[in-house]
Amino acid sequence: MVVSFLLLMTSCDKETILSATQIPNEIETYLITHFPEHNIIQFSKDIEGLTKTYQVILDGNISLEFNRQKRIIEIDGTDKLPDSVIPEKIRNYVADHFPNNFITDWELEGKHQQVGLDNDLDLEFTMDGDFIR
């Protein structure tokens, strides 16, 4: 029975490429607000077992992931991310402790937030923005 369940869940993995007209309003508003100068290259919906996420790839090598509720959960880039997508407390910590670096990645990971800097250093914070490690 366990094997059947695992096979069923694995067989449900599916990524669907969608058109720009199929972008949910919440995601479109986020993109217009924080990335107005970037064009959408690809939009997809990914279903893995019981988890559904939305993936957006923008020009400028920026990838965003949204959860089932259409809330941002991950941003990957190579250049400095807009200040508006990083919580102020985390931005201030990075500016104070790493003044020569900038944030290229942000992710919600469990009950923590993680940012990646342009020097490949990853920093972990609480949901309130307090530094952990």
Helices and strands as residue ranges (DSSP letters): H 2-11, E 14-18, G 20-22, H 25-34, E 40-48, E 51-58, E 62-66, E 72-76, G 83-85, H 88-97, E 103-109, E 112-117, E 122-126
